[in-house]
Amino acid sequence: MLIIDSKDCENIDKALKKYKKKFEKSKTLLQLRERQSFTKPSVKRRGEVLKAIYKQQIHSGKIDA
């Protein structure tokens, strides 16, 4: 549960903006989407390995990003 501290004189738009930032930083929506479908641990691990290989190739200069 997200709690936003707001002052009485603070504009509701500013409070809403703070809430949206806090919501985005907490990654609640990403967790919700991740839980919608089950991915096997082997598939998840393979994706992580491919991502690491890609990042290493970019860093070494083999791929122009």
VEXDREN-2710 file (C-alpha; in Angstrom, 1 decimal):
% VEXDREN-2710
k/r/px/py/pz
1/MET/0.0/0.0/0.0
2/LEU/1.4/3.4/-1.0
3/ILE/1.1/6.3/1.3
4/ILE/1.6/9.9/0.2
5/ASP/2.3/12.6/2.7
6/SER/0.6/15.7/1.6
7/LYS/0.1/19.1/3.3
8/ASP/-3.3/20.8/3.5
9/CYS/-2.2/23.6/1.2
10/GLU/-0.7/21.2/-1.4
11/ASN/-2.4/21.0/-4.7
12/ILE/-4.2/17.7/-5.6
13/ASP/-2.3/17.5/-8.9
14/LYS/1.0/17.6/-7.1
15/ALA/-0.1/14.8/-4.7
16/LEU/-1.3/12.8/-7.7
17/LYS/2.0/13.3/-9.4
18/LYS/3.9/12.1/-6.3
19/TYR/1.6/9.1/-6.1
20/LYS/2.3/8.1/-9.8
21/LYS/6.1/8.4/-9.3
22/LYS/6.0/6.3/-6.2
23/PHE/3.8/3.7/-7.9
24/GLU/6.2/3.5/-10.8
25/LYS/9.2/3.2/-8.6
26/SER/7.6/0.4/-6.6
27/LYS/7.2/-1.7/-9.8
28/THR/3.8/-2.9/-8.7
29/LEU/2.5/-3.0/-12.3
30/LEU/5.5/-5.0/-13.5
31/GLN/5.0/-7.6/-10.8
32/LEU/1.3/-7.9/-11.6
33/ARG/2.0/-8.5/-15.3
34/GLU/4.7/-11.0/-14.4
35/ARG/2.3/-13.0/-12.3
36/GLN/-0.3/-13.2/-15.0
37/SER/1.5/-16.0/-16.8
38/PHE/3.9/-18.7/-15.5
39/THR/7.3/-18.9/-17.1
40/LYS/9.4/-22.0/-16.5
41/PRO/12.7/-21.3/-14.6
42/SER/14.7/-22.7/-17.5
43/VAL/13.1/-20.3/-19.9
44/LYS/13.6/-17.4/-17.6
45/ARG/17.3/-18.3/-17.1
46/ARG/17.8/-18.7/-20.9
47/GLY/16.4/-15.2/-21.4
48/GLU/18.8/-13.8/-18.7
49/VAL/21.8/-15.5/-20.4
50/LEU/20.8/-14.1/-23.9
51/LYS/20.4/-10.6/-22.4
52/ALA/23.9/-10.9/-20.8
53/ILE/25.4/-12.0/-24.0
54/TYR/23.8/-9.2/-25.9
55/LYS/25.1/-6.6/-23.3
56/GLN/28.6/-8.1/-23.5
57/GLN/28.6/-7.8/-27.3
58/ILE/27.5/-4.2/-27.2
59/HIS/30.2/-3.4/-24.6
60/SER/32.9/-5.1/-26.7
61/GLY/31.8/-3.2/-29.8
62/LYS/30.7/-6.1/-31.9
63/ILE/27.1/-4.7/-32.1
64/ASP/26.3/-1.0/-32.6
65/ALA/23.4/0.0/-30.5
END
